[in-house]
Amino acid sequence: MIIFRENKPKVGQVDIVGHIEFHHEFYSVNLKNERDIIVWLPPSYENSNKNYPVLYIHDGQNLFSPHTSYIGHDWRIDEVLTELIKQGEVEEIIVVGIYNNKDRLEEYNYCSPKGKKYAQFIIRELKPFIDQNYKTKSDKSNTAIMGSSMGGLISFQLAWHYPKIFGKAACLSNSFWADDGKVFETVL
């Protein structure tokens, strides 16, 4: 497993607000592939002994910088959270951005074999790594999953199939059409 951290954004990513850490080429035994992981830490993280809730977000390269986003603009998660935290509207959280890869459509659908392996990657590999290396609140009420489109679909499926792990899910513009709506066979 090749993992290292950088305390500074890469060149071209200096527009990121707040402290981030990269885990490049994070290898998954379940998926037999690697992907980058980016972790955004809340403003008080460095100077606090408290633990924080965690939000895992799919398509991690789209979250913080237009320079890494495959859609040309980012979700501005860093700017929005920083402002909402400053205003006291939300509590401080850790954000874990999970980059996608060429298998995105299969991995982001629990009805496919790769989707089940992707779920195991998050549950058995990534979440334990994050809980071990960061000051997290690891219980289900403090663990959330989020995504849009196919990321929304897999977020819904993970929350549905693993309610003891994910207590919250933000499923945006879900791709319930995938596999001819097979997801509904599970939940209806």
N, C-alpha and C positions, 0 to 999 in steps of 0.2 A: 504494500500500500504506500503510495507516494502522497504525503500530506505535508504541507507547510503553511505557515501563516505569514501574512504581511500585515504590518500595522498601518501601512499607508496604502491608499489606492494606487493602482497602476497609472502610468502616464495615460492621459486621455480620459481618466475617470475622476479627475480632481473635483468634479462638480458634485460629488456625493457629500451630503450633509451628515455629519456625525462620524462615529468610529465604526469601521468595518474590518472584518478579518476574512481572508480568503483561505479556502482549503481546495487547492488545485488538484485535479485528477484524483478525486476521492473514489477509491475503488469499491465496487460492490461485489461481494462473493455471490449473492443471489442472482444478480443480473449479468455477472461476468463482464462488466464494463465500468467505465469511469466517467465522472462528470465533475464540474466545479460546483462548489458550495460557497455561498457568500453569507456571512453572518453580520447583521447590523445590531449594534449594542446601544441600549438607551443612554441618555445623557448622564445619568448618575452612576452607571455601571462601574466605572473605574474607581470611584471613591466611595463605594458602598459595599457592605457585607451582606446585603439582602439578596434574596433570590427572586427571579423574574419569570412571569409566564412566557411561553414560547409560541410563536406563530410560524408554521411551516408554509411556505408559498412555492407552488410549482412555477415553472418558467422563470426561474430566479434571475436570469440575465436581463429580464425586462423590468426589474423592480426599481433600480436606483439610478441608472445612467443611460442616456440615449446612445452612448458610445458602445455599450455592450448589447443593447436591445436589438433583437432581430426585426422588430417592427418600426425602428427608427425613432421612437420616443419611449420614455420610461413611464412607469406608474407613479413616480414621485413619492414612493412609500416613505423615504427618508425625510423629505421636506414636510409631508403631511403629518407624519407621526411626531416629528420634532415640534411642530406648531401646536398640535392637539395636546401633547404632553405639557408644553409650556403654558397653555391656557387651562390646564387641569381638566380637560375633557375626557382623556383616557389615561389609564395607568401605564406606566412604563413596561415595555415588553421587549423581548429579544425576537428578531425576525431572522429566520433561516430561509434563504433563497436557494432553491434546488434547481440548478440549470437543467434544461432538457437536452436531448440529443436526437439523432436520426430516427430513433424508435419511439418518438413522442406519442404518436397515435396509438400504438399498441400498449406502451407503458401506462398511458393515462386512461386506460379502460380496464377495470377490474374483471370484466367478462372475458378478457384475453389471458392466455398463460403469462405473457410478459407483464400484464397489469397486476396479476397476483404476486409475481416476483418483485415488481416495483413496490407494492405494498409492504412486502417483507423487508425490502431494502430500507424503507423509511422506519418501520417498526423495530426491526432487529439489528440494524446497522447504524443508520443515521441518528435516530433519536437517542439510543444509548451513548453514542459518541458525543452528541451535544450535551446531554445530561451529565456526562462525566467531565467534560472540559469547560463547561460554562456554569454560572450560578443560576440554575433553573429551578422552577417549581415544576416537578415532573408529573404530577397527578393529572388526571383527565380534565379536571375543571380549569386547569391552567395550560392545557395543550390544545392548540387550534390548528386547523388545516385550511388552506385557501387556494383558490385558483379560478381562472376564467376559461371558458370554452371547454376544451378537453380537460384542462386543469380543474375546472369547476365540476366536471363529471367525476373525476377520480377523487376529488375532495368529498363530494357527496357519498361516493361508494366507500371511502375509507371511514367516514363518520358513521355510516350505516353498518358496516361489517365489524368495525372495531370501536364500539361506543365506550369501552373501558379504557381506551387510550386517548381518543379524540373527543373531548367534551364539547367542542365548538367547531363549526365549519362555516366558511363564507364561500358559497358556490355561485359564481357570477357567470351569467350567460351560458349556462350549462349546455353541453352537447349531448342531450338525452337522445338525440337521433342516432348516435353511434350504434352499430350492430342492430339496426332497425328497431331501436328502442328497447333492446333486451334488458336494460336496467330495470324497466318496470315489472318484468317477470319476477324480479327479486323482491321488490317492495310492495307489490299489490297482491 
